[in-house]
Amino acid sequence: MPGFEQVQTPEGLLFLKIPVFEEAGCTAVFSSRLGGISKAPYNSLNLGYHVGDDIQDAVENRRRLCDALGWSLEHTVSGEQIHGDCVKVVTREDRGKGAFTYASALAETDALVANQHGIVLSSFYADCVPLFFFDPVKKVVALAHAGWRGTFLAIGQKTIAEMQKVFRTVPEDCLVAIGPSIGACCYEVDEKLYQTFKGRFTWLDKVFKSNGEGKWRLDLWKTNYIQLLEMGIREENIIESRICTSCNTELFFSHRKENGRTGRMGAFIALR
C-alpha cells in the first residue's frame, strides 16, 4: 500500500495511517471495515450514521477508533457531505458537530480545514475519494470528500484555495494524500457524465477510457491528481494509496459493489 501503512490493534481494529504526515506533525487515518460491532450489511466497523445501521453501534465504532488513536470522539467534527463544493474552516467551538448524530454535522459541507490543536476533522466514504491535506509550515490540516460531483466541482482545488486565503498556505509546501476509493478498474459511467466533464476539462483523454457502447471508465484518482498539480502541489508531495474499495470489499465498504446497502469508512486528520 504505497504511502499508506496498515495498522491492526490487538482488538482487531484495522486502519491505515500515512507515515509521511505523521513524521511531519499530524496524524491522518483511514479506517477499514474490520474491528467493529455493526451487523451485516454494515459489518463491522461502520462509521456512518445515515446508512440504516443501529446508531449506537456506529457511535461505539467511532469511539473505538478514536480511543485507539488517543482522541476523544467529542473532539471530532464532520460535515453533512452532500457531494457539493462547500469548504468550511472549523475551530474548537465546532468540536462535537456530527460526532454523535448526522443531523448535527456542519450543513452542506464537503471539506473541512483547521489550524488548531485538539480538533479531529472527519469525513466518511464508501467509494468516493478522500483527500487529506497538511501544510507542515503553517500547521494547517484539511479533508475533502470528492465523489464524481465533488471532483467535477474541483473541491480539492477549492480546499487548497481556502487554505491559501485564510492561512496563507503555499501550495508547494503542502502534502496531499489520495486515499482508498473506487478505481477506474471498477468505475463505469455513462455518456452523459462523460459529456458533462467534457464541457469543463481539456485533458479527458487522461482520465476517461472508452468501454464501448457509450460507457466509460473514469479515473477519479488521476482527475484529482491533475487538479492538485494545477494548484501548485508538488508531484513528489502527493501520496496515492491506489487501493480500490470495490476490488477489496473484504477490507472496505463499497457503495457500488454492494448495491448501496453498506457502511462507511472514515477519514480523520488532526495536528499533533
N, C-alpha and C positions, 0 to 999 in steps of 0.2 A: 504494500500500500504506500506508494511514493508520497512522502511528505506527511503522511498520517501514521500514527503509531497505535496499535491495538493494545488496550489495557483491559484486563479482567480481574475483578476483585475476588476475594475468597468466597463471597456470597454468590458469585456467578454473574454479577453485573458487568456487561461488556460495553465499552465505548471506545471512541477514537480520540486521541489528542494530537495536537500539532506541535511537535518539539521545537520548531523554529520560532514559533510565537512564544512558547514557554521560555526559551533562552533569552528572548528579547524583552520579557517583562509582563506577559499576560498569559492567562490560561484560556485556551479555546478547545471546545469539546463537541463531538457529535455522537449522539447515543446510537445504540443498535436496538434491536427488538428483544434482546436477551437479558434476563435477570429481574424481571418484574413479576407482578401478581395478576395482571389482567388475563381474562379468559378469552378463548377464541371467539371471533376472528382477530381480537386485539392482543393476542398473546405475543409477548407477555409484558414487555416494557413500554406499553403505550403511554405517551405523554400528552396526547391531545384530549381536550375537554369537550370537543364539539363533534365527535365522531360516533357517539352512541354507546361508548364504554361506560361502565359504572364510574361516576365522577370521583368517588372516594378511592377507588383503585388507581385511577390516573394521578390523583394528588399524592398518594403514597409512593407511586413510581417516581414522580418528580422529586419527592423528598429523599428517597433512597439515593438517587443520583446526586443530588446536592450534598447529602451527607458524605458520600464517597469522595467528594471534591473539596470538602471543608467549607461549603457555602451554606447559607440559610435560604430556604425556599422563600421566606418573607422578603428577601432582598432581590428577588428576580423581578423582571419587568418584561412584558411581551406586548405585541400589537395584535390587532384583530385579524390582520392578514386577509385582505380582500382582492389580492392579485392586482394591486394598484402600484403607484409610484410615490406614495407619501413617505417622506423621511422625517423622523422626529428626533430631536435632541432631548435626552432624558436626564434628570437629576435624581438625587437621593429622595426627593419628595415624591417621585413616581414609583418608588420601590413598592412591590406588592400588587401593582396593577397587572392583572392577568395571572397572578400567582396561584389563585385558588378557584377562580371562575373565569369562563370565557367572556362573560358579559363585562367584566371589569378591566379587560385589556384595553390598551390605547386604541381608540376608534379609528378605523380606516387607515391603519398604519402597517406598512410592509418593510420598513427599515428603521433601525434604531441606532443612535450614536450617543456616546457618553465619554466624559473625561474625568469622572470622579471615582475614587476607590469606594468599594462597598456596594457597587451596583453590578448585578449579573444580568446582562442582556440575554434574552432567549427568544427563539422562534422555532416553528415546528413544520415538519416536512414528511412527505411520502411520495417522492419523485421530483418535486421542484428543487431548484438549485440553491443550496445555502452558500452565501458569500460572507466570508469572515474578513474583517479589515482591522489592521493595527498600525498606528503611527507611533513608533517607539521614540520618536523625538519629542513630539508634543503630548505623548501619552494619551492617545485617543483610541477607543475601540468602537467597532460598529458591526452590525449584522444586517444582511439584506436577504429577502425572500424573493427568488427570481424564478417563477414559472415562465411559461412562454409569454404571458402578458407582461409580467414584470421585466422580462428580458427585452421584449419589444419596446417597452417604455424606458429602457435603459436605466433601470433602478440602481444598478451598480455604479454607473457614472454619476447619477444624482446623489448617491450616498457620498462619494468622494467629493463632489462639489459642495455638499453641506459641511463636510469636514474642513474643506478649504475656507469656506465663508465664515464659519463660526470659530474655528480653532487655528486657522492659518496653516493647515496641513499642507505640506509639499508632497505631491503625489510620488515623486521619486524616492521619498523616504519610506513609503508605505509597504507593508507586507499584506498580501491578499491571498486567501485560500478558497479554492472552489471545492466544495465538499461532495460527498456521495449523493447521487441523484440519477435520474433516468438518462442513459446514454443513447447516442444515435443508433446503436445496435437495436434498440427496442422502441424508440420514439418515432412512430409513424404518424404523419399528419397529412391533411388533405390539401388539395389545390387552392382552396380558399385561403388557408393560412399561409401558404407559400406566396400567394399574390399580396396578402397583407404585408408581409415582410419585404416583398419586392418593391413596394411603394415607398419604402423608407431607407433601405440599406443597399449599398452598391457592391457588397462583397458576398452575395448569396451563394456563389459557387463554392465558397469555402465552408459553408455550414449546412447547405441543403444538398442531398443526393437523391436523384430520382429513383423511385421504387417501381415505376411503371404505372400506367392507367390512372394518372392523376394523384398518385401517392408519393410522399417524400419522407426521407429520414432527416430529421432536424437535430443538429448537434448543438445543444444548449451550452455545453461546456465551452466549445470553441467560440460561440457567439459572445458569451460573457468575457472570454479571454481577450478577444479582439477589442471589445468595448473598453476593457481595463487598459490595454495598451494605448488606445486612443486618448485616454485621460492622463497619460504620462506615467503609469505604473511600469516599473522596470520588469522586463521579461523574467529576469533571474529572481525577482521578488514575488512571483506568482506561483503558488503551490497548488498542484492539482491532485486530487485523490484518484480520479479516473476509475471510480468504483460505481458500477451501475446498480441502482437499487432494484430494478426489475429483474436483473440477472441473478440477484443474490437475496432472494426472499427468505432464505434460512437465517439471514443476519439482519435484514432491513424490511420495513414495510414498503409496499409498492401499490399506490392507488390504481395504476393501470393494470398491473399484473393480477391484482387481487380484486378486480372489478368494483373498486370503490368502497368495499367493506373491509377496512383495515385500520390500523392505528397510525400513530405519528412518532417519528423520531424528533429529537430536539437538538438544536444548535445553541451553544452557550458560550459567552465570552465575558471575561472580567479582567480588569487590571489587577496585578499582584502588588 
